[in-house]
Amino acid sequence: MTPAARLSAAITILDRILAGTPAEQALVNWARASRFAGSGDRNAIRDLVFDALRCRRSHAALGGGETGRGLILGGLRAAGIDPGPLFTGEGHAPAPIGPDDVSIIPQGFEAADIPDWIGPQMQADLGDDFSAITAALRQRAPVFLRVNLVRGGLVAAQAALADEGITAEPHPLSPTALQVTEGARKIALSAPYQDGRVELQDAASQAVVDALPLADGMRVLDYCAGGGGKVLAMAARARLRAFAHDTNPGRMRDLPDRAKRAGVKISITARPEGPFDLVLTDVPCSGSGSWRRAPEGKWLLTPEKLQSLLTVQQTILHRAAALVRPGGWLGYATCSLLRCENRAHIDSFLADHPGWNLERDRQFTPLDGADGFYGAVLRRNAG
């Protein structure tokens, strides 16, 4: 495909997404109907689509409207690329630039690519870092791997990846984190990934697990396991009796195979029975810390959805606390940058539960080099 034809394809896919089709589904549907497109074309088009979604408001302003055409045109203008030679209408190229393709310089929250309704809250929560963090959220997310210490060390994993044409460097957020700088699209078919030596996991997510007081023999539960990334990371750090639970068991369907590949044992449970030495709650959240990785979430979030999430988070925290033995530990995590989802919940929980203490917490942001994450570790009094 020519560069101009790729732009046309991205415009078509973006129009479907703006009409309500989930991004991944729109991309898959287009690829299935476009067998002529090679892997290089599909990857380039995917990048165009996600770059547009990350910068949806500002690119719409620069491109003349919130349409697939407007977003792609605005993206070219934002990058300083003259769209004229690409928008020719010849062959499979987009139609030529017309009088409706006006460009307006974005301002305020529009320029930050943040919804107006949540802009003031994020600005208050992030303080002086607001501009730098929102600018980072407009860029592509780095790719990280977690080295599975059950299968070998970090240096050996680096060498094995290099043999597959994948360059990865240690990252300071976690002693098991490798940031992939070259060859990221080769990971899924690489031997280190296939045999469980490495897993895809954000460095800040790894750091949240690093902060948990894990030790051999502990009985631990990942209460909101999802795909199982954090329970796999826990099981790799100590010889644990590890359990995984999720209200949607379908999210854990790949976990048994992943655990086998990783060389760890994880028991899936529909009804967790305490007491546990440690319970981790990686609760459903706004995803505001990972909006550059999943940009659709930024535009689908509403005040009503956020309020619903806050209620769910509080409920999970209280239910999980009841499963922790006296003297045991409770971990709370989100991939959010919003204080209402993070420290505010912890402060409220401690006010309602005098038998608990906050041992440590940390807010990670993209300025730390990875996704935005929050992690807190609480301890229940032994008495």
N, C-alpha and C positions, 0 to 999 in steps of 0.2 A: 504493500500500500504506500502511496505517496504521503508526505507530511500533510498535505491539504486533505486527502481522503481520511486520514486519521482524525483530523479536526472535525470533519463531517460526522464520523462515527461517534465521536465523543459528544457532539451536539445532540445526536439522536438519543443516546443513552441518558444524557442529562435531562432531556425533556421527559423521558419516561420516569426518571427519579423524581423530578419536580411534580409529576402527576400523581405520585404516591407509591411507585414501585420501589422496594428496597434496593439499595445500590448493588449489592452482590447479585441479587436476582436479575437486575437489569443488565449487568455485565455478562452473566452466564447466558441469559436469553439471547443477547446480541451475538455472543461467540458461537452459540449453537446454530444460529441462523446465518452465520457468516464464515463458513468453512474455509473460504479463501484466505482468511486472515491467519498469518503465522504467529508463533509465540512472541516474536519481537513486536509485531503489530499489537497484539492483545495487551502486552505489558505496557507499551507506550500509551495506548488508549486508556488503560486503567489509571496510569499516572495522571493523564490529563483530567480524567473525571474526578479523581480524589483531590487533586490540586484545586479544582474549581469548587468542590464542596467545602474545603477548608476555608476558602476565601469567598464564599458565596455572596455576601453583601457587598464587599468592596469591588469584586469583579463585575457584579451586576451594575453597579454605578458607573464603572469605567466602560462597560460594554453596551449600555443602552437598555438594560432591562433584565429581570430575573427569568431568563429563558436559557435553554442550552446554548443558543447562539450568543446571547449576551454574556454568559459566563466565560465562554471560550474566547470571545473577542476581548473581553475585559482582562482576561489572563494574559493575552499577548501584549496588550497595551501596558499592563503592570510590569511586564518583563522587558519593556522597551523594544518590542519587536513590531515592526511595521506589518500590519495584517494585510495590506493591499496585495502583495504578491501571492498570498495564500487564499484570500477570499476573492477568487476570480470567477466562480461559477462554471469553470471549464472542467469537464470530466466529472470527477466526484468531489470537487472542491466546493466549499460553501459559497453562497451567492455573494456578489460584490458588495462592498460597503455602500450603504445608502443613507439617506437623510435621517432615518429613524435610529441609526447606530450612533447616537450621541454619547459623548463621554462626559461624566460629571466627577469631579474629584471627591472621593468619599471623606466624610468628616466624623469625628467622635466615635461612638460605638460601631458605626457602620465601617469606619476605617479599621477598627480593631477586629471586625468580623465576629462581633458578639451581639446576641439579641438585645434589643433595648431594655426589655423588662428585667433582665438579670445583670445588665451592665453595672448599675450603681452598687449592687450587692457585691459583685466580684471586685470592683474598684475599692470598696471599703475593706474587704477581706484581704486583698493582696497588697494594698498600700502602695508604697513607692515602686514595687515590682510589677504593678499591673501592666504597664505598657510593654515591658520586656517579656513578660509571661504570655500575654496575648499575641505578641509578635511571634514567639516561639510556637504557639499553637497553630499558627498559619503555615508552618513549614512541615515537611514530611518527618515522621517519627523515625528515630534511629532503630536499628534492629539489634536485639540483644539475645544472647544465648545464656542459659544456665548450665554450667558444667556439673554433671552428675558425679559426685565424689564416690559413689558406690562403684562406678565403672572406671574411675581413674582421675588423675589430677588435671589441673588447668593447663599446664604446659604441654602435657601429652595431647589434650584435646585440641589445643591450638595447632600442634603439628599435624594431627590427623585432618583437621579442617583445611590446612594449607595444602595437603596432598590432594584435596578435592577442588582446589582453586578458590578457597574461601579464606579471606584474610580477616582475622579477628584479634582485637586487642583487649587486655584487661581493663576493667572500669572500676574507679574508686568506690562506687556505691556498695559493691558487694565483692567478697573474695571469690565468689563463684561466677561472676559476671564477665562475659566477653561481648564487646561491641563489634558487630560485623561491619567492616568498612569496604569490603569488596566481595562480590559473589553471593549476595544474600538470596538470590533466586535459585541458587543451587542447593540450599540447605536441605529441603525436604527429601531430596533424593541422595543425599550424601551418606556415607557409611557411618560417621559419628552420630548422625541424627537417627538413622535407621536402627542402630544397635543400642540406643539409649545412653550414649555418652554425653549428649547435649540435648537440651530442650529449649524451645523458644519461650522466653520469659523476660519481661522488662526488668531492668536493673533495680528500679525502685521497688518493684514487687518482690524481688529477691531480698532486698534490704529489710523489708517488713518482716519476712520470715527469719532473717538473721537475728532480729531483735527478740525473738521468742526464746524463753529459757528452756530449751529442749535438752533432754538427757536420756541416756539409755534406760529402757524399762518403763518409760512413761506411757500412760494411756491417753492418747490425744484424739481430738475430734475436729475435723474441718466441717463446720456446721453449714456453710454455704459453699460447697465445694466447686460447683460449676464444672468446668472441664477438668479440674483436679490439679492445676499447676502448683498451688501452694501446698497441698497435702503431699504431692510428690517431692517438693522441695524440703518439707519437714522430714519425710521418711528417709531422705538422703543424708540428713545431718546427724541422725542418731538411730539406734536400734529401738524403734518404737512399736507399740501396738496402735496402729493408725487406723482411724475410721473416717469415712467420708459420707456426708449427708447433703441432700439438696431437695428443696420442695418440688423441683422438676427433675425427676430421675433421668430423663432423656439427656440432660446436659452431661451426665456422667457416663454415657454409653461407651465412650472410648477409654475410660479410665482403667478398666482391667487390662486391656492390651498395653496401655502406656506404662502401667505399673510393672507388668511382666518384662517389658523391654528395658525398664529402668533397673530391674533387679530388686524391687522392693515389694512388700506385701501390704495391701490396703484393703480393708473390709468395708464394703458399701452397706449402709444401714438406712432403712426407711424410717425407723423410730429409734433414735439414739437413746441409750440407757446409761445414765450417769451412775456413779460419779466419774469424771475425767480429771486427770491431772492438769490438762490444758485444753481449752476450747478456743478455736479461732473462728471469728465471724467476719468474713470478707463480704460485707453486706451489699445488696443491690444499691446503686447510687446513680447520681446524675452523669457520671463518667466525664465530668468536666476536666479532670486531669489528663484524660486520654483522647480529647477531642481531635487532636491532630492524627491520631490513629484510627478513630471512628468518627469522622466529622458529621455524619448524619445526626448523631445524638445531640449535637449542639442546636440543631434547628428543630428537632422533634420535641425537645424538652419544653414544658409549659409550666406556669406557676402551679397549676393543679397537679401535674405529674410530680413536681418537686415536693409538694406538700404530702402527697401520697407516699413518696419514697421516705420522707422523714418519719412518717408513722410506722412504716414497715421496718426501718432501721431501729427505731426505738423498741419495737416489739421483739425483734430478733435479739437485741442486746439483753433484754430482760429474760427471755426464754433461755438463752445460752448460759447466762449466769447461773441459772438454777441447776445446770448440769456439772458445774465445777465443784470439786471437793473442797472442804475447808483447807486452807493453805495452798490451794491450786491457783491457776492462772487463767485469765481471759484476755484474748487478743481481739482487737477491733480494727478493721481496715476498710478503707474505701479508695477508689481511684478518683477522688474528688478534691477540688481546690476550695470548696465552700465550707466556711466555718460551721454553718448550721448542720452540715452532715458529719462534721468531725468533732472538734473539741467541744462544741456546744452540747453534743450528745453525751460526751464523757462527763462533763461538769454536771449535767442534769442527772445522769446515772449515779454519780457519787453522792449527790445531794439526797437521793432517794434510798441509797444503800450505804449506810454508815459502816458496814462491815467490810468495805472494800477500799483499796488504796490504788492510786495511779503511780505505777513504778516508772514509766517513761512513755513519751510520745514524740512524734516527729511529723512535720508536714514537709513532704517532698514536692518540688515544683520542677517544671521543665528546665529551669535555670540550674538545677543540679545535674542535668544531662540526660535525664530519662523522663518517664511520665510523671504527672502529678499524682502523688499517693499520700495517704495519711495512715499512720499506724500508731496504735496505743496498746500498752500492756498493763493490765490491772491485776492485782492480787487480792484474793479473798483471805480475810483473817482466819487464822487457824482455830480460833476459839469458837 
